[in-house]
Amino acid sequence: MLLNRQREAHIDLKPLESFLSDAQIALGIAAAELNVCLLSDRAMRALNRRFRRKDQSTDVLSFPAKDLPRPLPVEGGARTRPSAARGGFLGDVAISPATARRNASRLGRSFQSELRVLILHGVLHLLGYDHESDRGEMHRLEGRLRRRLGLSQR
């Protein structure tokens, strides 16, 4: 489910809902439930301060429903995914469109493309991937998924 709880940026939700569905299919989690909530910079700053002890806004935060011992496998279907990955509730992703717009400009991406990148990134975190500790596994996987889903590689 995609929710818009901010008024800093006008956003057409339909293309983002379609992208979220495509991303879930590409990840092999089409039956899973998750929420993506678009929040103001102020709300993101409060969440970042509370949960990461960083007193600033950020572009995306993920709140997995369960702590996973290791990332859930995605792509290819060679390994069997746990049933929780195929269905059930995975968690919540929060995105600040205002921060996303600033980052898109800095990175030379469109605003809509940046929002899609953040949705994909946040969902990977819900699946247990962590670019801060995984030796590049999430980065490589995200790159392959970006190409598959037609997103910018910058």
N, C-alpha and C positions, 0 to 999 in steps of 0.2 A: 504494500500500500504506500502511495506517495502522498504526503501531506504538506501543504504550504502554510506555514505559521509565521511568515514574515511579510513585510510590505516594502522592503528596501529595493527590491528588484521585481519587475514584472516578469513572470515566468509562465510559459505555456506548458502545462503539466502533461498533456496528451503525448507529445513526442518522448518525454522522459519516462512515462509509464511504459510506453512501447519498448524503449531501450532497456528498462529494468527487466521486462519480460524476456527480451532477447538474451540479456546477460544471464538470467537464471537458467535459460535453456542451455546456453553455452557452458555454463558451470555444472550442469547436470542436477540442478536443484529447482526445477520448474514447479514442483509441488510444494516446496517449502514456503513458509510465510515469513515476511520480514517487513519492517517499516522503514521508509526513508522520509525524514522530516526536514523540511527547509526552514531554517531558523534565522533570526536576526543576528548580527554580529554581537550585540549585547548578550543575547541568550547563549550564543556559542562561547563567549568569553566566560560567562558564569559556569557553564558545564566544564570548560577546560580548566578553570581555576579549581572547581570542586573535585574533578576526577583525575586530573593530571598535575595539579598544583602549578599551573602555568597561567599567569594573570594576563592573558591576551586572547584575542579571538583566534580561531584556526579555521581551516577550510572544511575538514571532515573529522568526525569522531564516530567510533563504532562501539556498540554496547552488546556484545554477544550474550545470548540467553544462557549459554552454558560454557564453562571453561572446558576446552578440549585438550587432551593430552598431546595431540599433534594435529597439524592441519588436516582437514578432510581432503582426500584426493579429488581432483577435478580433471576434466578433459579425458577424452579417449575411451573411457569406460573399461579399461583393461583391469582395473581393480574394482572390486565391489564396494560401493559406498555404504556406509552405515545407514540404516533406515531413517535416522534423524535428519540426514542430509537430503533425503528425497522428499520428506514431508516434515511437518511440525514447524514450530516457531524458532527461527534462527537468532533474532534480535532486532536491534534498532540501529539505524545509521542517521546521524545528524549532519547536515551540510549548511554552511553559511554562503548563500548566493553572493552577498556583498564581497566577502573575501575571495570567493571563486572568480568573480568579475575582475578583481584586482590582479589575481594570479594569472588569469587568462590573458590579460593585456601584457603582463610582464613576460609570459611564456610564448606569446605570439599565437595563441589558440583562440577560437571563437568561444564566447560565453557558453553556448549550448554544448560544445565539445568538452569544455572544462567540467561542466556539471555531470556529463556522462562519465568522464574519467573518475570523478570523485565517487559516483555511485558504484562503479566497478571496484575501485580501491576499498571503499567502505565494506562492500559485500565480501571481498576477500578476507578482510579482517574478521568478519563474522564467522568465516569458515576456519579461523584459527591461524591464518598467515600473519606474520609479523616482520616487516622489513627492518625493524630495529635490531633483530636478533637472529635472522635466519640465513645469513651468508648469501644473500641475493636470490633465494628461491622465489619469494613473492614478486620481486622485480622482474625476473625472467618470465614467470607465469603471467603476470599482468601485461607484459609486452606482447606475448603470444595472443592473449585474449583481446588486447587492443587492436591488433592487426585483424583478427578474426571478426571483430565487431565494427571495423572500419573507423577506428579512432586514431587521432594524431599520435605520433610516436615521440614528439618533443617533450 
